[in-house]
Protein backbone atom coordinates (compact mmCIF):
# COMPACT_ATOMS: atom_id res chain seq x y z
CA UNK A 1 0.00 0.00 0.00
CA UNK A 2 1.31 3.44 -0.88
CA UNK A 3 0.48 6.73 0.77
CA UNK A 4 -0.93 9.37 -1.59
CA UNK A 5 -0.35 12.28 0.79
CA UNK A 6 1.44 12.44 4.10
CA UNK A 7 -0.06 14.26 7.10
CA UNK A 8 2.27 17.18 6.36
CA UNK A 9 1.16 17.25 2.70
CA UNK A 10 -2.51 17.30 3.74
CA UNK A 11 -1.91 20.15 6.20
CA UNK A 12 -0.10 22.12 3.53
CA UNK A 13 -2.92 21.54 1.02
CA UNK A 14 -5.59 22.60 3.53
CA UNK A 15 -3.63 25.74 4.39
CA UNK A 16 -3.38 26.58 0.71
CA UNK A 17 -7.14 26.02 0.27
CA UNK A 18 -7.83 28.29 3.26
CA UNK A 19 -5.63 31.04 1.78
CA UNK A 20 -7.34 30.70 -1.62
CA UNK A 21 -10.80 31.03 -0.06
CA UNK A 22 -9.75 34.13 1.87
CA UNK A 23 -8.06 35.71 -1.16
CA UNK A 24 -11.00 35.13 -3.48
CA UNK A 25 -13.43 36.55 -0.93
CA UNK A 26 -11.20 39.50 0.07
CA UNK A 27 -11.05 38.32 3.68
CA UNK A 28 -13.42 36.49 5.94
CA UNK A 29 -16.17 39.08 6.51
CA UNK A 30 -18.70 37.34 4.26
CA UNK A 31 -17.49 33.75 4.51
CA UNK A 32 -19.35 30.81 6.04
CA UNK A 33 -18.03 27.27 5.61
CA UNK A 34 -20.55 24.44 5.47
CA UNK A 35 -19.58 20.80 5.23
CA UNK A 36 -21.75 17.86 4.26
CA UNK A 37 -21.65 15.11 6.93
CA UNK A 38 -19.62 13.15 7.56
CA UNK A 39 -16.28 13.69 5.85
CA UNK A 40 -17.17 17.11 4.45
CA UNK A 41 -18.04 18.39 7.91
CA UNK A 42 -14.61 17.38 9.24
CA UNK A 43 -12.89 18.95 6.25
CA UNK A 44 -14.84 22.21 6.63
CA UNK A 45 -13.99 22.32 10.35
CA UNK A 46 -10.28 21.89 9.63
CA UNK A 47 -10.27 24.58 6.95
CA UNK A 48 -12.33 26.87 9.20
CA UNK A 49 -9.79 26.45 12.01
CA UNK A 50 -6.92 27.33 9.68
CA UNK A 51 -8.78 30.35 8.28
CA UNK A 52 -9.57 31.56 11.80
CA UNK A 53 -5.88 31.43 12.72
CA UNK A 54 -4.90 33.31 9.56
CA UNK A 55 -7.52 36.03 10.06
CA UNK A 56 -7.29 36.20 13.84
CA UNK A 57 -11.07 35.96 14.15
CA UNK A 58 -13.74 33.28 14.36
CA UNK A 59 -15.05 32.08 11.00
CA UNK A 60 -18.62 30.77 10.86
CA UNK A 61 -18.60 27.04 10.24
CA UNK A 62 -21.32 24.40 10.27
CA UNK A 63 -22.86 21.41 8.55
CA UNK A 64 -25.51 21.01 5.89
CA UNK A 65 -27.57 17.81 6.06
CA UNK A 66 -28.62 16.82 2.55
CA UNK A 67 -30.11 13.46 3.49
CA UNK A 68 -33.62 14.32 2.30
CA UNK A 69 -32.30 15.60 -1.03
CA UNK A 70 -30.20 12.60 -2.03
CA UNK A 71 -31.35 10.61 -5.04
CA UNK A 72 -29.06 7.62 -4.41
CA UNK A 73 -30.87 6.39 -1.28
CA UNK A 74 -33.78 4.01 -1.60
C-alpha positions as CSV (number, residue, x, y, z in Angstrom):
1,X,0.0,0.0,0.0
2,X,1.3,3.4,-0.9
3,X,0.5,6.7,0.8
4,X,-0.9,9.4,-1.6
5,X,-0.4,12.3,0.8
6,X,1.4,12.4,4.1
7,X,-0.1,14.3,7.1
8,X,2.3,17.2,6.4
9,X,1.2,17.3,2.7
10,X,-2.5,17.3,3.7
11,X,-1.9,20.2,6.2
12,X,-0.1,22.1,3.5
13,X,-2.9,21.5,1.0
14,X,-5.6,22.6,3.5
15,X,-3.6,25.7,4.4
16,X,-3.4,26.6,0.7
17,X,-7.1,26.0,0.3
18,X,-7.8,28.3,3.3
19,X,-5.6,31.0,1.8
20,X,-7.3,30.7,-1.6
21,X,-10.8,31.0,-0.1
22,X,-9.7,34.1,1.9
23,X,-8.1,35.7,-1.2
24,X,-11.0,35.1,-3.5
25,X,-13.4,36.6,-0.9
26,X,-11.2,39.5,0.1
27,X,-11.0,38.3,3.7
28,X,-13.4,36.5,5.9
29,X,-16.2,39.1,6.5
30,X,-18.7,37.3,4.3
31,X,-17.5,33.7,4.5
32,X,-19.4,30.8,6.0
33,X,-18.0,27.3,5.6
34,X,-20.5,24.4,5.5
35,X,-19.6,20.8,5.2
36,X,-21.7,17.9,4.3
37,X,-21.6,15.1,6.9
38,X,-19.6,13.1,7.6
39,X,-16.3,13.7,5.9
40,X,-17.2,17.1,4.5
41,X,-18.0,18.4,7.9
42,X,-14.6,17.4,9.2
43,X,-12.9,18.9,6.3
44,X,-14.8,22.2,6.6
45,X,-14.0,22.3,10.3
46,X,-10.3,21.9,9.6
47,X,-10.3,24.6,6.9
48,X,-12.3,26.9,9.2
49,X,-9.8,26.4,12.0
50,X,-6.9,27.3,9.7
51,X,-8.8,30.4,8.3
52,X,-9.6,31.6,11.8
53,X,-5.9,31.4,12.7
54,X,-4.9,33.3,9.6
55,X,-7.5,36.0,10.1
56,X,-7.3,36.2,13.8
57,X,-11.1,36.0,14.2
58,X,-13.7,33.3,14.4
59,X,-15.1,32.1,11.0
60,X,-18.6,30.8,10.9
61,X,-18.6,27.0,10.2
62,X,-21.3,24.4,10.3
63,X,-22.9,21.4,8.6
64,X,-25.5,21.0,5.9
65,X,-27.6,17.8,6.1
66,X,-28.6,16.8,2.5
67,X,-30.1,13.5,3.5
68,X,-33.6,14.3,2.3
69,X,-32.3,15.6,-1.0
70,X,-30.2,12.6,-2.0
71,X,-31.4,10.6,-5.0
72,X,-29.1,7.6,-4.4
73,X,-30.9,6.4,-1.3
74,X,-33.8,4.0,-1.6
